[in-house]
Amino acid sequence: MKRSNTQDIADEAKKLAIASATAQYTQIFLRQMRTTAAPAPTNCKLCNNKDHTLETCPIENKFRFAQDNTKCLICLKTKSHCHRSCRSIKFVENLCEKDECDTNGLIHNKFICPQNCPPIATPTKKAAKN
């Protein structure tokens, strides 16, 4: 069977459309690569210091610091939401997986785990009387 001229034109139009769409997606991909290739330096999510990240934050009791400064215990942003409704809860790689925390039902970011914090010094009965 002989192909008609209209079929040839339709095939050529399909090829051009595919090439155009491929070029468009390539441009979008390259634009995204340029914007994500050099990430901006991040501040510590806990204390907002520009000199270090959350993982290397020097604050000893990070969990208590987050509570005292009304931060969400999961995303560590200013607490304008309940940790149960935090959108970052879906990123399980950021959540603490320790058995003690799981048993107590304590949901929090793994970098502020109270199990990693030194115990809070409580005054003894003798020191309180003096």
Phi, psi and omega in degrees: 000143181265134179284142179277164180295325180291326177294320178298318179294318179296319178296318179295322178295321177297316179298317179295321179295318179295317179296320179294316179295320178297316178297320180295314179294325177296317178298317179297315180298315180296323178296317178294322179295322179294321182283333181261352184291322181242086181293146179292148178299136184261144174277161173294128181291341184272305185251001178062022177280139182274351185277347183208170177258176180300320183298329183251016181298130184279355181297129185291305183258081185294323181298312180296320179299318179296318179294314183294332181258022178043059175253149173294136183284356180254304183268345179065020173271170179305133189286093174248010180208163177281145181298336178288337179254013180292133180290338181281356181294339180286344178269083187295340179293344178266353184269149179290138181243015182290143182299319182299317181289321180294319179297320180279355181070027182268107180265123181199167177292140185294339182278351178243021184305128179294341178291336179273349185272148175290151180295148180284131181288120177252138181294139178283166182297323179294317181292328180289327180286326182281000000 
